[in-house]
């Protein structure tokens, strides 16, 4: 019962901090780390990085996902597979510990 109460308090604090952040910055954009890293690399290399990426062999592949939903689907699938693997190992070791 004590562990459930601690989890509930942590979950409430997490949700409250999320809503506080959204209320404090209503017009903010939440960009990813990839875009920020690309900007820093372009700044350090004086734009040579951007020239390299436009001439790279990756652009010859010409693969474009059908939409933004596909990217979200692949990310969710990756997270689900990771959760299954972690859940399996935690369950395995918990069962092994209880059987001893």
C-alpha positions in Angstrom: 0.0 0.0 0.0 2.9 2.4 0.8 4.4 1.8 -2.6 1.2 2.6 -4.4 0.9 5.9 -2.4 4.4 6.9 -3.4 3.7 6.1 -7.0 0.5 8.1 -6.9 2.3 11.1 -5.5 5.0 10.9 -8.2 2.4 10.5 -11.0 0.5 13.6 -9.7 3.7 15.6 -9.5 4.6 14.6 -13.0 1.2 15.5 -14.4 1.2 18.8 -12.5 4.6 19.8 -13.7 3.5 19.0 -17.3 0.5 21.2 -17.0 2.4 24.0 -15.3 4.9 24.0 -18.1 2.2 24.2 -20.7 0.5 27.0 -18.9 3.7 29.0 -18.3 4.7 28.8 -22.0 1.5 28.7 -24.1 3.1 29.7 -27.4 6.3 27.7 -27.1 7.4 25.1 -29.6 8.8 21.8 -28.4 11.5 21.0 -30.9 13.5 17.9 -30.8 17.2 17.4 -30.0 17.9 16.5 -33.7 17.1 20.0 -34.9 19.0 21.7 -32.2 22.1 19.5 -32.8 21.9 20.2 -36.5 21.8 24.0 -35.8 24.9 23.8 -33.6 26.8 21.7 -36.1 26.0 24.1 -38.9 27.1 27.0 -36.7 30.4 25.3 -35.8 31.2 24.2 -39.4 30.1 27.5 -41.0 27.5 25.8 -43.2 29.7 23.0 -44.6 27.5 20.4 -42.8 24.4 21.6 -44.7 26.3 21.3 -48.0 27.4 17.8 -47.1 23.9 16.6 -46.2 22.4 17.9 -49.4 25.0 16.1 -51.5 25.0 12.9 -49.5 24.1 9.5 -50.9 21.1 9.4 -48.5 19.2 11.8 -50.7 19.6 9.4 -53.7 17.4 6.9 -51.9 14.3 9.1 -52.3 12.3 7.5 -49.5 9.7 9.7 -47.9 7.3 8.3 -45.3 3.6 8.8 -46.4 2.9 11.2 -43.6 3.8 12.4 -40.1 1.6 9.7 -38.7 4.0 7.1 -40.0 6.9 8.6 -38.0 4.7 8.6 -34.9 3.7 5.0 -35.5 7.3 3.9 -35.8 8.3 5.7 -32.6 5.3 4.2 -30.7 6.2 0.7 -32.1 9.8 1.1 -31.0 8.7 2.2 -27.5 6.3 -0.8 -27.3 9.0 -3.3 -28.3 11.3 -1.7 -25.7 8.6 -1.9 -23.0 7.9 -5.6 -23.8 11.6 -6.5 -23.6 12.1 -4.6 -20.3 8.8 -6.1 -18.9 9.9 -9.6 -19.8 13.3 -9.3 -18.1 11.9 -7.6 -15.0 9.2 -10.3 -14.8 11.7 -13.0 -15.4 14.0 -11.9 -12.6 11.1 -11.2 -10.2 9.7 -14.7 -10.8 13.2 -16.2 -10.4 13.7 -14.3 -7.1 10.3 -15.5 -5.8 10.9 -19.1 -6.7 14.1 -19.2 -4.7 
